[in-house]
Amino acid sequence: MTPEEVADLIEAGIDDAEADVFRPRNPDDDTHLAAVVVSPAFEGQSLVAQHQLVYDALGEHMTRDIHALELKTYTPEAYEKHGE
């Protein structure tokens, strides 16, 4: 799967999510991806629960098409603070 396809799945599966998905190691490697996901749906959720929302949005693609996914998840407020 391409990073764009993964981002589309995440954004479709999580309310008001913005996902930036990229290849952290090799520009031709679509099996090892990294994602930064920002959504108000993460509000009040533990980090584990936030990541589970992303995995749920990706469904069977997590086991079939994606070998590894490095995740950073933020609420919009936390993401603003992260960028400061």
C-alpha positions in Angstrom: 0.0 0.0 0.0 1.2 3.5 -0.7 1.4 6.1 2.1 -1.4 8.0 0.5 -3.7 4.9 0.6 -2.9 4.3 4.3 -3.6 8.0 5.1 -6.9 7.8 3.3 -7.9 4.7 5.4 -6.9 6.4 8.6 -8.8 9.6 7.8 -11.9 7.6 6.7 -11.8 5.5 9.9 -11.2 8.1 12.6 -13.5 11.2 13.0 -11.8 14.4 11.9 -8.4 12.8 11.6 -5.5 14.3 9.7 -2.9 11.7 8.8 0.6 12.2 7.4 2.0 8.9 6.3 5.5 8.5 4.9 8.3 6.1 4.3 10.9 6.6 7.0 13.6 4.3 5.8 13.5 3.9 2.0 11.5 5.9 -0.6 10.6 2.6 -2.3 9.5 0.7 0.8 5.7 0.5 1.2 5.8 -2.1 3.9 7.6 0.0 6.6 5.7 3.2 7.1 5.4 6.0 9.7 2.4 8.0 10.5 1.5 11.2 12.4 -2.2 11.2 13.2 -4.0 14.2 14.7 -7.7 13.8 15.8 -10.0 15.1 18.5 -11.2 11.4 18.7 -8.0 10.8 20.8 -9.1 13.2 23.5 -9.1 11.4 26.9 -7.7 8.2 25.3 -4.6 6.5 26.5 -1.7 6.2 24.0 -2.5 2.5 23.6 -6.2 3.3 22.9 -5.2 6.0 20.4 -3.0 3.5 18.5 -5.7 0.9 18.6 -8.1 3.4 16.9 -5.5 3.7 14.1 -5.1 -0.1 13.8 -8.8 -0.5 13.8 -9.1 2.0 10.9 -6.5 0.0 8.9 -8.3 -3.3 9.6 -6.8 -6.3 7.9 -4.3 -4.2 6.0 -2.2 -4.1 9.2 -1.6 -7.8 9.0 -1.7 -8.2 5.2 -0.2 -5.2 3.5 1.8 -3.3 6.2 4.7 -4.9 7.8 5.5 -2.1 10.3 3.9 1.2 11.2 5.6 3.7 13.4 2.9 5.8 15.0 2.7 9.2 16.6 -0.8 10.2 17.7 -2.0 13.6 19.0 -5.1 15.5 19.9 -5.2 18.8 18.1 -4.2 20.6 21.3 -1.3 18.3 22.0 -0.1 18.6 18.4 -0.1 22.4 18.6 2.0 22.2 21.8 4.3 19.7 20.1 5.1 22.1 17.3 6.1 24.9 19.7 
